[in-house]
Amino acid sequence: MKKIILSILTASLISSGLYAQQLHTSSLYELQTLFHNPAMAGNQTSDLIGISYRKQWAGISGAPRTATAFGSADIQKSLIGLSGYMYSDQTGPTSRNGVQLAFAKHLPVDDEGGRISLGLETRFFQFALDRDKLSSIINDPAIANTTNKTKFDVGFGFAYNNKNFQFGVSVAQLVQSKLDFYSGNLTTNAEARLYRHYYAHSLYRINAGGGTVIVPNFLMVYLPQVKRSEVQIGARLERDLFWVGAGYRANQSYMLNAGININDKFSVGYSFDDYTSPLSTFDGGAGGHELILKYRFNKKKLYIAEP
């Protein structure tokens, strides 16, 4: 039963022109702003590398899972940031494997480390669809062939950072490349293609005294093709060695997360999602899990807001 449910959801996603959110996101997005905004390249307190793994609807065969490896560096003398990540994202019969590279130019605006950043990104990825994994009850010309498509797209972002505050906006998939799974008489609104994603994100660090910091955070994703916004809010309490937090993704899930700073350079974080929709009726209590590991290199002179 669960396999049929997932197949129907996946097929509906594809045959509707891939209108739903096509780019992976994260329950720990504020630790991985590189995924959403190229202007965040180099905008961390230190250069870093990391890996993350996320599985949604755990316990359901073919449920979405995403693995990433990422890194960011700040070339201070040139006021340039560089970042990139590789990813593998799979949901049932569909998969995306690719790489994103970002370049950011930083413009200092005060003597306390505040700066404005403008970023550009390019994405290369392979989109694969295996029709054999779909239920035999599905028959749609838009998914008639088992095929792979390699595509390219670009994005742009803006960000402002200072010691306690971070804000950014960005747009991904500006080109809106066609996937070309079907060559018949489909209109622009019916054909499968990449669609633009608009992001807005923010966080603020509040010093509560005694070495405790509270970090409320916010993410919004706007999908113009379906005229829908997805909002995620949360807050985290930080100490020197650990942090704990909670969040809510509107009409989708509640989140609990925690992390440990093993030393000044290495940290581990975990998040659990308790879903309220769309599969809460069928999933039998299955949740989502996400794990992130980060390694920081030497601290930079400029101190800007980062969890």
VOBA-1610 file (N, C-alpha, C; in pm, whole numbers, padded with zeros to 5 digits, always signed):
BEGIN
Met+00083-00120+00000Met+00000+00000+00000Met+00087+00125+00000Lys+00192+00126+00085Lys+00279+00243+00092Lys+00353+00266-00038Lys+00392+00158-00108Lys+00461+00173-00236Lys+00368+00236-00339Ile+00243+00194-00340Ile+00147+00249-00435Ile+00125+00398-00407Ile+00111+00432-00279Ile+00091+00573-00242Ile+00207+00657-00293Leu+00331+00612-00268Leu+00447+00690-00310Leu+00455+00699-00461Ser+00422+00591-00533Ser+00424+00594-00678Ser+00324+00695-00733Ile+00204+00697-00675Ile+00103+00792-00721Ile+00149+00936-00698Leu+00205+00961-00579Leu+00253+01096-00549Leu+00364+01137-00644Thr+00456+01046-00671Thr+00568+01078-00760Thr+00521+01102-00901Ala+00432+01016-00950Ala+00381+01033-01086Ala+00302+01163-01100Ser+00225+01196-00998Ser+00151+01322-01002Ser+00244+01440-01008Leu+00355+01432-00936Leu+00454+01538-00938Leu+00510+01558-01077Ile+00546+01449-01145Ile+00608+01458-01277Ile+00508+01502-01382Ser+00391+01439-01387Ser+00295+01467-01493Ser+00232+01605-01480Ser+00242+01668-01364Ser+00190+01803-01349Ser+00293+01908-01387Gly+00402+01863-01451Gly+00503+01957-01499Gly+00607+01988-01394Leu+00622+01901-01294Leu+00719+01921-01189Leu+00700+02056-01120Tyr+00575+02090-01088Tyr+00546+02219-01028Tyr+00585+02228-00882Ala+00589+02116-00812Ala+00623+02120-00671Ala+00771+02157-00654Gln+00813+02172-00530Gln+00950+02213-00505Gln+01046+02109-00562Gln+01132+02151-00654Gln+01222+02060-00724Gln+01359+02052-00658Leu+01399+02156-00585Leu+01530+02161-00524Leu+01520+02117-00378His+01616+02037-00336His+01611+01987-00199His+01634+02101-00100Thr+01573+02086+00015Thr+01593+02182+00123Thr+01639+02104+00246Ser+01636+02166+00363Ser+01692+02104+00482Ser+01618+02151+00606Ser+01603+02062+00703Ser+01549+02101+00832Ser+01653+02178+00912Leu+01779+02172+00870Leu+01889+02246+00931Leu+01942+02347+00830Tyr+01850+02414+00760Tyr+01889+02500+00649Tyr+01983+02612+00693Glu+01966+02664+00816Glu+02049+02776+00859Glu+02195+02735+00877Leu+02223+02606+00882Leu+02360+02556+00884Leu+02412+02530+00743Gln+02324+02540+00643Gln+02360+02507+00506Gln+02302+02610+00408Thr+02318+02737+00440Thr+02262+02842+00354Thr+02323+02842+00215Leu+02435+02774+00197Leu+02496+02762+00064Leu+02400+02695-00034Phe+02310+02610+00016Phe+02218+02539-00072Phe+02118+02635-00136His+02085+02743-00067His+01977+02830-00112His+02023+02962-00172Asn+02143+03008-00135Asn+02183+03143-00172Asn+02331+03149-00207Pro+02367+03173-00334Pro+02509+03180-00371Pro+02582+03296-00307Ala+02510+03401-00263Ala+02574+03514-00196Ala+02633+03474-00062Met+02596+03357-00009Met+02650+03311+00118Met+02785+03244+00103Ala+02837+03233-00018Ala+02970+03176-00039Ala+03074+03258+00035Gly+03148+03196+00124Gly+03249+03265+00202Gly+03195+03345+00318Asn+03065+03344+00340Asn+03004+03425+00445Asn+02984+03345+00573Gln+03088+03280+00619Gln+03086+03209+00746Gln+03203+03256+00830Thr+03201+03223+00959Thr+03308+03268+01046Thr+03441+03201+01015Ser+03439+03095+00937Ser+03561+03026+00897Ser+03535+02950+00768Asp+03641+02921+00695Asp+03627+02833+00580Asp+03587+02694+00631Leu+03510+02621+00551Leu+03459+02495+00603Leu+03434+02393+00492Ile+03423+02269+00532Ile+03376+02160+00449Ile+03277+02080+00533Gly+03188+02006+00467Gly+03091+01928+00542Gly+03018+01828+00457Ile+02943+01741+00522Ile+02857+01645+00455Ile+02724+01641+00530Ser+02618+01606+00460Ser+02488+01591+00524Ser+02409+01481+00456Tyr+02317+01424+00531Tyr+02229+01320+00477Tyr+02090+01339+00536Arg+01990+01337+00449Arg+01852+01357+00493Arg+01762+01250+00432Lys+01676+01190+00516Lys+01576+01095+00468Lys+01441+01136+00521Gln+01345+01153+00430Gln+01209+01190+00467Gln+01120+01067+00466Trp+01011+01071+00541Trp+00912+00963+00545Trp+00980+00828+00567Ala+01068+00823+00666Ala+01142+00701+00696Ala+01046+00585+00717Gly+01078+00470+00662Gly+00994+00352+00674Gly+00910+00326+00552Ile+00902+00422+00459Ile+00827+00404+00335Ile+00925+00376+00222Ser+00906+00267+00150Ser+00996+00231+00042Ser+00999+00339-00066Gly+01118+00378-00108Gly+01132+00479-00211Gly+01116+00621-00162Ala+01114+00644-00029Ala+01098+00778+00026Ala+01215+00867-00012Pro+01195+01000-00017Pro+01302+01092-00057Pro+01423+01083+00035Arg+01541+01082-00026Arg+01665+01086+00051Arg+01769+01167-00027Thr+01848+01245+00046Thr+01942+01337-00015Thr+02074+01332+00058Ala+02182+01315-00017Ala+02318+01319+00039Ala+02394+01433-00028Thr+02468+01509+00051Thr+02543+01622-00003Thr+02682+01629+00059Ala+02775+01686-00018Ala+02907+01724+00032Ala+02930+01868-00012Phe+02973+01954+00080Phe+02978+02097+00050Phe+03102+02161+00110Gly+03133+02281+00061Gly+03247+02355+00113Gly+03234+02503+00080Ser+03304+02587+00157Ser+03299+02731+00137Ser+03431+02793+00180Ala+03477+02892+00104Ala+03603+02959+00135Ala+03590+03108+00108Asp+03659+03188+00189Asp+03658+03334+00176Asp+03799+03381+00139Ile+03812+03444+00023Ile+03940+03502-00019Ile+03938+03647+00027Gln+03987+03673+00148Gln+03967+03801+00213Gln+04032+03917+00138Lys+04153+03897+00086Lys+04224+04006+00020Lys+04148+04057-00102Ser+04076+03966-00168Ser+04001+04005-00288Ser+03854+04027-00261Leu+03812+04006-00134Leu+03671+04019-00097Leu+03582+03932-00185Ile+03625+03807-00201Ile+03555+03711-00286Ile+03525+03585-00205Gly+03408+03529-00225Gly+03373+03402-00164Gly+03349+03296-00271Leu+03393+03174-00243Leu+03373+03060-00333Leu+03308+02947-00255Ser+03215+02879-00317Ser+03154+02764-00251Ser+03105+02665-00357Gly+03070+02548-00310Gly+03014+02447-00400Gly+02964+02328-00321Tyr+02881+02251-00387Tyr+02839+02126-00326Tyr+02800+02026-00434Met+02819+01900-00400Met+02774+01788-00483Met+02658+01721-00411Tyr+02564+01671-00486Tyr+02447+01612-00422Tyr+02391+01495-00501Ser+02324+01408-00428Ser+02249+01298-00487Ser+02113+01296-00419Asp+02008+01318-00497Asp+01873+01332-00445Asp+01783+01231-00515Gln+01720+01141-00440Gln+01639+01036-00502Gln+01505+01023-00433Thr+01399+01011-00513Thr+01264+00988-00465Thr+01199+00884-00554Gly+01183+00763-00503Gly+01119+00658-00581Gly+01187+00640-00716Pro+01113+00658-00827Pro+01169+00635-00961Pro+01247+00755-01016Thr+01253+00865-00946Thr+01324+00982-00995Thr+01450+01007-00914Ser+01554+01060-00980Ser+01677+01094-00909Ser+01744+01213-00976Arg+01817+01290-00895Arg+01898+01401-00945Arg+02037+01390-00882Asn+02138+01395-00966Asn+02276+01394-00920Asn+02347+01510-00987Gly+02414+01592-00907Gly+02474+01708-00971Gly+02572+01782-00884Val+02612+01898-00935Val+02708+01984-00867Val+02664+02129-00883Gln+02684+02208-00779Gln+02656+02351-00782Gln+02783+02425-00744Leu+02818+02530-00820Leu+02934+02614-00791Leu+02888+02758-00777Ala+02939+02829-00677Ala+02894+02966-00651Ala+03012+03059-00633Phe+02991+03183-00675Phe+03089+03291-00663Phe+03019+03411-00602Ala+03081+03472-00500Ala+03021+03589-00434Ala+03122+03701-00423Lys+03076+03823-00442Lys+03156+03943-00420Lys+03106+04012-00295His+03198+04038-00200His+03162+04096-00071His+03199+04244-00066Leu+03108+04324-00014Leu+03126+04469-00005Leu+03112+04512+00141Pro+03224+04542+00212Pro+03215+04585+00351Pro+03136+04715+00364Val+03053+04724+00468Val+02971+04843+00487Val+02993+04910+00622Asp+03072+04848+00712Asp+03107+04912+00838Asp+03235+04851+00892Asp+03281+04900+01008Asp+03407+04854+01065Asp+03391+04735+01158Glu+03270+04684+01172Glu+03244+04573+01264Glu+03219+04442+01191Gly+03256+04437+01065Gly+03244+04312+00990Gly+03118+04300+00907Gly+03027+04397+00913Gly+02906+04391+00832Gly+02939+04406+00684Arg+02871+04331+00600Arg+02896+04342+00458Arg+02777+04294+00375Ile+02768+04352+00257Ile+02670+04312+00157Ile+02740+04218+00058Ser+02669+04116+00015Ser+02727+04019-00078Ser+02632+03994-00195Leu+02691+03983-00314Leu+02617+03947-00435Leu+02677+03818-00490Gly+02590+03722-00522Gly+02640+03591-00563Gly+02576+03538-00690Leu+02654+03459-00763Leu+02607+03389-00882Leu+02636+03240-00867Glu+02546+03157-00916Glu+02568+03014-00911Glu+02540+02951-01046Thr+02604+02837-01068Thr+02574+02755-01185Thr+02554+02612-01137Arg+02459+02543-01199Arg+02425+02406-01161Arg+02433+02315-01283Phe+02493+02201-01265Phe+02491+02095-01364Phe+02439+01970-01295Phe+02340+01905-01355Phe+02290+01784-01291Phe+02227+01691-01393Gln+02217+01566-01353Gln+02150+01464-01434Gln+02020+01427-01366Phe+01911+01441-01440Phe+01778+01403-01392Phe+01744+01270-01456Ala+01712+01170-01376Ala+01682+01036-01426Ala+01543+00994-01381Leu+01472+00925-01472Leu+01339+00872-01444Leu+01333+00727-01486Asp+01302+00638-01393Asp+01292+00495-01419Asp+01145+00454-01411Arg+01082+00441-01527Arg+00940+00411-01530Arg+00909+00272-01475Asp+01007+00180-01479Asp+00984+00045-01430Asp+00953+00042-01280Lys+00995+00147-01209Lys+00969+00153-01066Lys+00832+00209-01032Leu+00762+00260-01136Leu+00628+00313-01112Leu+00526+00200-01113Ser+00418+00222-01043Ser+00310+00124-01040Ser+00250+00108-01178Ser+00206-00013-01213Ser+00150-00039-01345Ser+00016+00031-01367Ile-00041+00089-01261Ile-00170+00157-01278Ile-00152+00295-01339Ile-00027+00341-01352Ile-00001+00475-01403Ile+00032+00469-01551Asn-00037+00549-01632Asn-00011+00554-01775Asn-00022+00699-01820Asp+00093+00764-01834Asp+00096+00907-01866Asp+00202+00930-01972Pro+00170+00996-02085Pro+00269+01017-02190Pro+00386+01102-02147Ala+00370+01182-02042Ala+00481+01266-01996Ala+00590+01184-01929Ile+00558+01057-01892Ile+00658+00971-01828Ile+00665+00839-01903Ala+00655+00845-02035Ala+00644+00724-02115Ala+00776+00650-02131Asn+00890+00716-02109Asn+01018+00653-02135Asn+01106+00654-02012Thr+01188+00548-02000Thr+01291+00546-01899Thr+01411+00618-01958Thr+01452+00730-01897Thr+01552+00813-01964Thr+01628+00898-01864Asn+01744+00949-01907Asn+01824+01040-01829Asn+01839+01171-01904Lys+01840+01282-01833Lys+01859+01413-01893Lys+01963+01489-01814Thr+02065+01542-01883Thr+02165+01626-01820Thr+02133+01771-01849Lys+02125+01855-01745Lys+02079+01991-01762Lys+02171+02090-01691Phe+02155+02217-01729Phe+02234+02327-01676Phe+02138+02439-01637Asp+02170+02509-01528Asp+02091+02625-01491Asp+02175+02720-01406Val+02122+02840-01380Val+02196+02941-01305Val+02105+03004-01201Gly+02165+03077-01106Gly+02090+03146-01004Gly+02164+03270-00956Phe+02097+03352-00878Phe+02152+03478-00829Phe+02106+03499-00686Gly+02191+03565-00604Gly+02153+03591-00465Gly+02212+03719-00410Phe+02147+03769-00305Phe+02190+03887-00230Phe+02188+03850-00083Ala+02286+03902-00006Ala+02288+03876+00138Ala+02350+03993+00212Tyr+02304+04013+00335Tyr+02367+04106+00427Tyr+02399+04031+00555Asn+02522+04047+00605Asn+02565+03982+00729Asn+02636+04082+00818Asn+02610+04074+00947Asn+02696+04139+01045Asn+02713+04045+01164Lys+02762+04096+01276Lys+02795+04010+01388Lys+02677+03930+01439Asn+02558+03988+01439Asn+02442+03923+01499Asn+02327+03896+01404Phe+02334+03948+01283Phe+02218+03942+01195Phe+02257+03891+01056Gln+02167+03814+00999Gln+02188+03763+00863Gln+02055+03769+00787Phe+02062+03817+00663Phe+01943+03821+00579Phe+01985+03799+00435Gly+01905+03722+00361Gly+01937+03699+00221Gly+01814+03666+00139Val+01822+03697+00009Val+01720+03658-00087Val+01791+03604-00211Ser+01727+03510-00279Ser+01790+03450-00397Ser+01686+03390-00488Val+01728+03360-00610Val+01643+03290-00706Val+01728+03183-00773Ala+01673+03064-00787Ala+01741+02951-00849Ala+01666+02908-00975Gln+01738+02844-01067Gln+01683+02793-01192Gln+01623+02904-01279Leu+01702+03008-01301Leu+01657+03122-01382Leu+01630+03083-01526Val+01710+02992-01581Val+01696+02953-01722Val+01568+02872-01744Gln+01528+02795-01645Gln+01410+02707-01654Gln+01424+02606-01768Ser+01532+02531-01765Ser+01562+02433-01870Ser+01451+02330-01883Lys+01420+02293-02008Lys+01321+02187-02034Lys+01383+02050-02008Leu+01303+01959-01952Leu+01350+01824-01927Leu+01332+01732-02047Asp+01239+01767-02137Asp+01222+01693-02263Asp+01193+01545-02244Phe+01111+01512-02145Phe+01068+01372-02131Phe+00961+01336-02233Tyr+00893+01437-02285Tyr+00782+01413-02377Tyr+00787+01517-02488Ser+00778+01474-02613Ser+00795+01564-02727Ser+00665+01588-02802Gly+00551+01554-02743Gly+00423+01572-02810Gly+00372+01715-02800Asn+00241+01729-02812Asn+00178+01862-02816Asn+00144+01916-02677Leu+00242+01927-02588Leu+00216+01984-02457Leu+00237+02134-02460Thr+00154+02206-02388Thr+00172+02351-02377Thr+00286+02381-02280Thr+00326+02508-02274Thr+00432+02548-02182Thr+00395+02514-02038Asn+00267+02525-02005Asn+00223+02498-01869Asn+00212+02350-01838Ala+00221+02265-01941Ala+00206+02122-01918Ala+00337+02046-01932Glu+00436+02104-02000Glu+00560+02032-02023Glu+00645+02029-01896Ala+00729+01925-01888Ala+00818+01911-01773Ala+00942+01997-01793Arg+00969+02085-01699Arg+01086+02170-01706Arg+01127+02209-01564Leu+01242+02271-01551Leu+01283+02326-01423Leu+01212+02459-01403Tyr+01171+02486-01280Tyr+01100+02610-01251Tyr+01174+02691-01145Arg+01156+02822-01153Arg+01226+02912-01062Arg+01180+02892-00918His+01277+02900-00828His+01251+02896-00684His+01305+03026-00625Tyr+01223+03096-00548Tyr+01265+03219-00482Tyr+01279+03192-00332Tyr+01389+03239-00274Tyr+01418+03213-00133Tyr+01436+03344-00057Ala+01394+03344+00069Ala+01427+03450+00163Ala+01462+03382+00296His+01574+03421+00355His+01616+03357+00480His+01675+03461+00574Ser+01667+03434+00704Ser+01719+03528+00802Ser+01743+03458+00935Leu+01836+03513+01014Leu+01855+03469+01152Leu+01909+03586+01232Tyr+01890+03577+01364Tyr+01938+03683+01453Tyr+01991+03620+01581Arg+02109+03661+01623Arg+02172+03607+01743Arg+02142+03698+01863Ile+02082+03642+01966Ile+02047+03716+02087Ile+02132+03665+02202Asn+02214+03752+02258Asn+02299+03714+02372Asn+02215+03718+02499Ala+02187+03599+02555Ala+02103+03589+02674Ala+02183+03591+02803Gly+02316+03606+02795Gly+02400+03611+02913Gly+02444+03473+02959Gly+02553+03468+03033Gly+02603+03342+03086Gly+02652+03247+02979Gly+02693+03300+02866Gly+02742+03216+02758Gly+02634+03152+02675Thr+02509+03194+02694Thr+02395+03139+02620Thr+02353+03234+02509Val+02331+03178+02390Val+02286+03256+02275Val+02160+03191+02219Ile+02058+03272+02190Ile+01935+03224+02127Ile+01933+03273+01983Val+01903+03181+01890Val+01910+03214+01748Val+01777+03180+01680Pro+01683+03275+01672Pro+01563+03253+01589Pro+01602+03261+01442Asn+01534+03180+01358Asn+01567+03175+01216Asn+01442+03154+01133Phe+01454+03184+01005Phe+01338+03188+00916Phe+01380+03154+00773Leu+01296+03077+00704Leu+01317+03048+00562Leu+01182+03047+00491Met+01175+03113+00375Met+01057+03106+00291Met+01099+03069+00150Val+01027+02975+00090Val+01047+02937-00049Val+00919+02968-00125Tyr+00932+03047-00230Tyr+00814+03082-00311Tyr+00825+03014-00447Leu+00718+02944-00486Leu+00711+02871-00613Leu+00605+02936-00701Pro+00645+03024-00794Pro+00545+03100-00872Pro+00458+03015-00961Gln+00504+02899-01005Gln+00423+02815-01095Gln+00296+02766-01028Val+00302+02749-00896Val+00184+02703-00824Val+00132+02810-00728Lys+00196+02930-00736Lys+00156+03042-00651Lys+00148+02999-00504Arg+00256+02937-00458Arg+00257+02884-00322Arg+00388+02919-00252Ser+00378+02948-00123Ser+00495+02974-00041Ser+00509+02865+00064Glu+00631+02822+00089Glu+00659+02726+00195Glu+00743+02797+00301Val+00694+02800+00424Val+00757+02877+00531Val+00808+02783+00639Gln+00930+02810+00685Gln+00990+02732+00792Gln+01048+02828+00895Ile+01010+02811+01021Ile+01061+02896+01128Ile+01119+02807+01237Gly+01212+02863+01315Gly+01271+02785+01423Gly+01352+02873+01516Ala+01404+02813+01620Ala+01491+02882+01714Ala+01584+02779+01777Arg+01701+02825+01812Arg+01800+02736+01870Arg+01864+02803+01991Leu+01893+02726+02094Leu+01964+02773+02211Leu+02104+02715+02206Glu+02205+02802+02210Glu+02345+02761+02194Glu+02424+02784+02322Arg+02509+02688+02353Arg+02614+02703+02453Arg+02747+02672+02383Asp+02855+02677+02456Asp+02986+02655+02394Asp+02998+02517+02330Leu+02949+02415+02399Leu+02971+02278+02355Leu+02852+02216+02283Phe+02733+02272+02296Phe+02617+02206+02238Phe+02511+02309+02201Trp+02412+02264+02126Trp+02294+02345+02097Trp+02173+02254+02082Val+02056+02309+02113Val+01929+02238+02094Val+01832+02337+02031Gly+01737+02284+01954Gly+01644+02373+01887Gly+01515+02303+01847Ala+01422+02383+01797Ala+01294+02333+01749Ala+01248+02420+01634Gly+01161+02365+01550Gly+01112+02441+01436Gly+00981+02387+01385Tyr+00925+02461+01291Tyr+00797+02421+01232Tyr+00798+02457+01084Arg+00768+02360+01001Arg+00751+02382+00857Arg+00601+02384+00830Ala+00548+02499+00789Ala+00404+02522+00782Ala+00333+02413+00703Asn+00231+02355+00766Asn+00144+02254+00704Asn+00219+02127+00663Gln+00340+02105+00720Gln+00415+01985+00684Gln+00468+01909+00804Ser+00545+01977+00893Ser+00610+01901+00999Ser+00657+01990+01113Tyr+00677+01925+01228Tyr+00746+01984+01342Tyr+00887+01925+01347Met+00983+02004+01397Met+01122+01960+01396Met+01187+01979+01532Leu+01266+01882+01574Leu+01352+01892+01691Leu+01494+01864+01647Asn+01590+01942+01696Asn+01728+01922+01654Asn+01825+01951+01768Ala+01946+01897+01754Ala+02050+01914+01855Ala+02185+01895+01789Gly+02288+01952+01852Gly+02421+01938+01797Gly+02528+01951+01904Ile+02648+01903+01870Ile+02763+01908+01961Ile+02881+01968+01887Asn+02947+02064+01951Asn+03073+02117+01902Asn+03185+02039+01971Ile+03239+01942+01900Ile+03339+01855+01961Ile+03466+01932+01997Asn+03502+02028+01914Asn+03610+02121+01945Asn+03586+02247+01863Asp+03685+02333+01852Asp+03667+02458+01779Asp+03644+02437+01630Lys+03674+02316+01581Lys+03670+02294+01437Lys+03562+02196+01391Phe+03529+02099+01472Phe+03441+01991+01426Phe+03309+01994+01502Ser+03196+01981+01428Ser+03064+01979+01491Ser+02974+01878+01421Val+02876+01827+01497Val+02780+01729+01448Val+02640+01777+01486Gly+02545+01768+01392Gly+02407+01807+01420Gly+02308+01704+01371Tyr+02193+01697+01437Tyr+02089+01600+01400Tyr+01952+01667+01413Ser+01862+01635+01320Ser+01725+01686+01325Ser+01626+01573+01300Phe+01515+01576+01374Phe+01406+01481+01354Phe+01280+01557+01314Asp+01214+01511+01208Asp+01089+01570+01160Asp+00971+01480+01197Asp+00869+01540+01254Asp+00743+01470+01280Asp+00639+01527+01183Tyr+00601+01450+01081Tyr+00517+01501+00974Tyr+00370+01508+01013Thr+00307+01616+00969Thr+00163+01630+00983Thr+00092+01610+00850Ser+00163+01625+00738Ser+00110+01603+00604Ser+00229+01596+00509Pro+00214+01537+00386Pro+00090+01490+00329Pro+00059+01343+00357Leu+00151+01271+00423Leu+00132+01127+00439Leu+00099+01084+00581Ser+00060+01178+00666Ser+00039+01142+00805Ser-00068+01035+00823Thr-00161+01028+00728Thr-00267+00929+00738Thr-00216+00789+00708Phe-00106+00781+00629Phe-00062+00651+00579Phe+00073+00606+00636Asp+00150+00699+00693Asp+00289+00663+00721Asp+00308+00586+00851Gly+00204+00570+00930Gly+00215+00491+01052Gly+00315+00548+01151Gly+00331+00680+01151Gly+00421+00741+01248Gly+00561+00763+01198Ala+00589+00732+01070Ala+00724+00750+01016Ala+00761+00898+01017Gly+00885+00928+01052Gly+00933+01065+01054Gly+01048+01084+00958Gly+01114+01197+00971Gly+01230+01227+00888Gly+01354+01244+00974His+01470+01214+00917His+01597+01222+00989His+01699+01297+00904Glu+01779+01380+00969Glu+01883+01453+00899Glu+02007+01463+00987Leu+02122+01438+00927Leu+02250+01441+00997Leu+02346+01530+00921Ile+02421+01615+00993Ile+02518+01703+00931Ile+02648+01700+01010Leu+02761+01696+00938Leu+02894+01704+00997Leu+02969+01817+00928Lys+03031+01904+01008Lys+03104+02018+00954Lys+03243+02026+01015Tyr+03340+02064+00930Tyr+03477+02087+00978Tyr+03516+02229+00939Arg+03556+02309+01038Arg+03595+02447+01015Arg+03747+02461+01016Phe+03797+02543+00926Phe+03939+02572+00924Phe+03966+02696+01011Asn+04073+02766+00987Asn+04109+02878+01074Asn+04001+02985+01075Lys+03984+03050+01190Lys+03888+03159+01204Lys+03930+03278+01118Lys+03831+03349+01067Lys+03857+03469+00989Lys+03859+03592+01079Lys+03915+03699+01030Lys+03918+03824+01106Lys+03779+03884+01118Leu+03701+03876+01010Leu+03567+03930+01013Leu+03475+03832+01084Tyr+03399+03881+01180Tyr+03304+03794+01250Tyr+03163+03829+01204Ile+03097+03733+01144Ile+02962+03754+01094Ile+02871+03645+01149Ala+02742+03668+01143Ala+02643+03579+01205Ala+02648+03442+01141Glu+02671+03342+01224Glu+02665+03203+01179Glu+02630+03116+01298Pro+02543+03017+01279Pro+02511+02925+01389Pro+02634+02847+01432
//
